[in-house]
Amino acid sequence: MKEIEIERLFRQHYDRMIRLARTMLYDDEESRDVVSEVFATLVKTDIMPKNVESYLITSVKNRCLNLLEHKEVRARFEQAYTAEKTSDSANQEPLTYGETEPAYAERWERLMEYARRNMTGQTLMVFQMRHLQGMKYQDIANELSISKVMVYKHLTKAMTTIKEYKQEKR
């Protein structure tokens, strides 16, 4: 009985649902996937919503919005990760011309002292894990039980703090 009802709903609402998804996603394959997921969820549930049409359209819209948000977060993360990879050597500040190892160590220690005073505990920990221990984003995320996006956010805060330190030293 339920399968027959869902098949009827599919035939009745599919065109409208797919048009909405295409309008939001601009991708035929992703649109079909979203609509399929909505019907798959409906098949798995035992209860049929009271206003089925509203439920189906709202479900498509919400899934599309979630997919778009996920894509945006992923794109920002990939962009930041690429930028960090290309500027990795710039963040490690090599010895300046004529600088001795002890002078470099002292400069690094002043920077780290500033970081300890001006960064939150987790931001400092993420910064140290990334730049002192050379850990990857995913490893840091696993170690601290946070997402890779949070690792990125903490590193962004850390880099802002370091830039402030460099501005004060000028």
C-alpha positions as CSV (number, residue, x, y, z in Angstrom):
1,M,0.0,0.0,0.0
2,K,2.7,2.5,1.0
3,E,4.8,1.8,-2.1
4,I,1.8,2.5,-4.4
5,E,1.2,5.7,-2.5
6,I,4.8,6.8,-2.8
7,E,4.9,5.9,-6.5
8,R,1.8,8.1,-7.1
9,L,3.5,10.9,-5.2
10,F,6.6,10.4,-7.3
11,R,4.7,10.7,-10.5
12,Q,2.6,13.6,-9.2
13,H,5.4,15.8,-7.8
14,Y,8.7,14.7,-9.4
15,D,8.7,17.4,-12.1
16,R,8.1,20.3,-9.7
17,M,10.7,18.9,-7.3
18,I,13.4,18.4,-9.9
19,R,12.7,21.9,-11.3
20,L,13.2,23.4,-7.9
21,A,16.4,21.4,-7.3
22,R,17.8,22.4,-10.8
23,T,17.0,26.0,-10.1
24,M,19.0,25.9,-6.9
25,L,21.9,23.7,-7.8
26,Y,22.3,24.2,-11.6
27,D,23.3,20.5,-11.9
28,D,21.0,17.8,-13.3
29,E,22.7,14.9,-11.6
30,E,22.8,16.5,-8.2
31,S,19.2,17.5,-8.6
32,R,18.1,14.0,-9.4
33,D,20.2,12.8,-6.3
34,V,18.5,15.2,-4.0
35,V,15.0,14.3,-5.2
36,S,15.8,10.6,-4.9
37,E,17.1,11.1,-1.4
38,V,13.8,12.8,-0.4
39,F,11.8,9.9,-1.7
40,A,14.2,7.4,-0.1
41,T,13.6,9.1,3.2
42,L,9.9,8.9,2.7
43,V,10.1,5.2,2.0
44,K,12.1,4.5,5.2
45,T,9.6,6.3,7.4
46,D,6.5,4.7,8.7
47,I,4.5,7.9,8.9
48,M,3.2,9.8,5.9
49,P,3.2,13.6,6.4
50,K,-0.2,15.4,6.5
51,N,0.7,17.9,3.8
52,V,2.8,15.8,1.5
53,E,3.3,18.3,-1.3
54,S,4.6,20.9,1.2
55,Y,6.8,18.2,2.9
56,L,8.3,17.2,-0.5
57,I,9.1,20.7,-1.7
58,T,10.5,21.8,1.7
59,S,12.6,18.7,1.9
60,V,14.1,19.3,-1.6
61,K,14.7,23.0,-0.7
62,N,16.4,22.1,2.6
63,R,18.6,19.3,1.0
64,C,19.7,21.7,-1.7
65,L,20.5,24.4,0.8
66,N,22.5,21.9,2.9
67,L,24.4,20.7,-0.2
68,L,25.2,24.3,-1.3
69,E,26.4,25.1,2.2
70,H,28.6,22.0,2.3
71,K,30.1,23.0,-1.1
72,E,30.8,26.5,0.1
73,V,32.5,25.3,3.3
74,R,34.5,22.8,1.3
75,A,35.5,25.4,-1.3
76,R,36.7,27.8,1.4
77,F,38.6,25.0,3.1
78,E,40.3,23.9,-0.1
79,Q,41.2,27.5,-1.0
80,A,42.6,28.1,2.5
81,Y,44.4,24.8,2.5
82,T,46.0,25.6,-0.9
83,A,46.9,29.1,0.2
84,E,48.5,27.7,3.4
85,K,50.4,25.1,1.4
86,T,51.9,27.7,-0.9
87,S,52.8,30.0,1.9
88,D,54.0,27.3,4.3
89,S,57.6,28.4,3.9
90,A,56.8,32.0,4.5
91,N,55.1,31.2,7.8
92,Q,58.2,29.4,9.1
93,E,60.4,32.5,9.0
94,P,63.9,31.4,8.1
95,L,67.0,33.0,9.5
96,T,67.4,36.5,8.2
97,Y,70.7,37.6,6.6
98,G,73.4,37.6,9.2
99,E,71.2,36.2,11.9
100,T,72.7,33.6,14.2
101,E,71.0,30.5,15.5
102,P,70.7,31.9,19.0
103,A,69.2,35.2,17.7
104,Y,66.7,33.2,15.6
105,A,65.8,31.1,18.6
106,E,65.3,34.2,20.7
107,R,63.1,35.8,18.0
108,W,61.0,32.6,17.8
109,E,60.7,32.4,21.6
110,R,59.4,36.0,21.7
111,L,56.9,35.2,19.0
112,M,55.7,32.1,21.0
113,E,55.5,34.1,24.2
114,Y,53.3,36.6,22.4
115,A,51.2,33.8,21.0
116,R,50.7,32.2,24.5
117,R,49.5,35.6,25.8
118,N,47.2,36.4,22.9
119,M,45.8,33.1,21.6
120,T,43.1,31.0,23.2
121,G,44.3,27.6,24.5
122,Q,42.9,25.6,21.6
123,T,44.1,28.0,18.9
124,L,47.6,27.9,20.4
125,M,47.5,24.1,20.5
126,V,46.3,23.9,16.9
127,F,49.0,26.3,15.8
128,Q,51.7,24.4,17.6
129,M,50.5,21.0,16.3
130,R,50.5,22.4,12.7
131,H,53.7,24.5,12.7
132,L,55.9,23.0,15.4
133,Q,54.9,19.3,15.0
134,G,54.1,19.5,11.3
135,M,50.8,17.7,11.7
136,K,48.2,17.7,8.9
137,Y,44.8,19.2,9.3
138,Q,43.0,15.9,9.5
139,D,45.5,14.6,12.1
140,I,44.9,17.7,14.2
141,A,41.2,17.4,13.8
142,N,41.3,13.7,14.9
143,E,43.6,14.4,17.8
144,L,41.4,17.3,19.2
145,S,38.0,15.8,18.2
146,I,37.1,18.8,16.1
147,S,36.4,19.2,12.4
148,K,39.0,20.2,9.7
149,V,37.0,23.4,9.3
150,M,37.6,24.3,13.0
151,V,41.3,23.5,12.5
152,Y,41.3,26.0,9.6
153,K,39.5,28.6,11.7
154,H,41.9,28.2,14.6
155,L,44.9,28.6,12.2
156,T,43.3,31.7,10.7
157,K,43.0,33.2,14.2
158,A,46.6,32.2,14.9
159,M,47.9,33.8,11.7
160,T,46.0,37.0,12.5
161,T,47.6,37.1,15.9
162,I,51.1,36.6,14.4
163,K,50.4,39.4,11.9
164,E,49.5,41.6,14.8
165,Y,52.8,40.7,16.5
166,K,54.7,41.5,13.4
167,Q,53.0,44.9,13.1
168,E,53.9,45.7,16.7
169,K,57.5,44.9,16.1
170,R,57.8,47.3,13.2
